[in-house]
């Protein structure tokens, strides 16, 4: 089976696994144990990884707060800022309709507890407009949360402009950079983002580890932790550090850093070329196909396509040779059409008849050719019936 669901998760790279293994069986110390060498070596491994991640982002290592993943990082960022600010004012948070559920559902929960929430709309490409962000900011706004790149359609938001708008108005900015990290340039020395969420498993690292990057210094944002305990990670995330996972996260960043080639990485360029070839084939061999997402401001490994006059569920289940993702959230018994596509104004029927292809550094030309053959044949068959 050809794996083209790399925006859901990726295979752990061999170098990453090799780096992790000794920390399960030999170097199994607790990074917080200060009395012996097992603890010191675990601590050193954690700090090396912290440095590797920070270097990839061009920020100080102290800004990295390890979490269990981006769901937790998003929760910590949004709930943490609101909890820290609530004592003084009735808080207002701004986000947008195309965010991941780990942002939108946090916003919904906060709304139920009395926080005022503004959900900005996105345009037909799924982009947030920086002027709309500016217009929505109020004196009580404690946080703006806008993702760097969308997980379904790959659209990249204008974070340079949005961060400038927030900075000018002294409003903290949180950014879910899970999908963009390692695929497009992300330099925190240039981009004034205050809180940034990351996850290792989208980038050839292990599942269950991520980070919230918390800007420090003059513009340090007050943040309350989600849970209390041993006070790890600057008291922002208590809990014994999962050393093997953290080592894997660092090794995955090394992999990305070793691949830099000017503004875009060589791997990103290769994935984009293969992705474009897939789109070219679908477009020329089928009628009634629409690209979802921004035509140019898009992640190099994402292709999201709607197919006219096809039952999306039936199409998905007929694709036996490729692992892709549909335009519905299939986690529920009654799949809802994608909230991202609906927010972009795509009809309910077309939203249901959409496929997301996610390429990785491992995707080959032959796999793309075989995937195109299978999708073209399946769509033609359904339309003929
Ligand atoms: N944000 C985005 C944009 C994502 O794609 C994902 C993963 N689907 C998450 C957050 C959640 O990440 P994690 O799996 O690390 O909790």
Boltz pocket constraint, residues with backbone or C-beta under 6 A from the ligand:
constraints:
  - pocket:
      binder: B
      contacts: [[A, 7], [A, 8], [A, 68], [A, 69], [A, 70], [A, 71], [A, 72], [A, 100], [A, 102], [A, 147], [A, 149], [A, 150], [A, 151], [A, 176], [A, 178], [A, 179], [A, 198], [A, 199], [A, 200], [A, 209], [A, 210]]
      max_distance: 6.0
